[in-house]
């Protein structure tokens, strides 16, 4: 639901049946679980068939863009607590945000992003942002803090965000309730 000026591409949530019918290149990924590989598909025919996943399974589908640099930001109450670069030109390239030459640009884009959408984010979240090949900044994706790698982030900042995100249910803030998922049923 982010505005295009923050994503710099169209991003849609489609049922898997519609995504399978795509006849163009698109980046496709499951929105919450790793049910299939998140990657660029030449068309929808490469997505899992109805024998593997139901037609109504939600899928995020976006235009294909090229990120030159990607950064992970651990955000708590609308403020970046720590950050790290994690990729350059699609290759793993980890360094603390404080040591990255584009740290001020990352901070400026993060401030813009959090001003626009902090009310639409959980109080503890990880947001990945990146520099596009055309020189613009864009949101890559948001991730649950408890399931996100810290790369070269400050461990104390990571822990603050993760503890809020994965804390006891009795301490869950009302504003964070919409982001909770039902626990899976485990049968023995």
Secondary structure, DSSP 8 states (H G I E B T S, - for coil): ---HHHHSS-EEEEEHHHHHT--S-EEEE-SSS-SS--EEESSGGGS--TTTS-TT-EEEEE----EEEEEEEEEETTEEEEEEEEEETTEEEEEEGGGSTTHHHHHHHHHHHHHHHGGGS-SEEEEEEEEETTS-EEEEEEE-GGG---TTS-HHHHHHHHHHHTS-GGG--GGGGGG---------
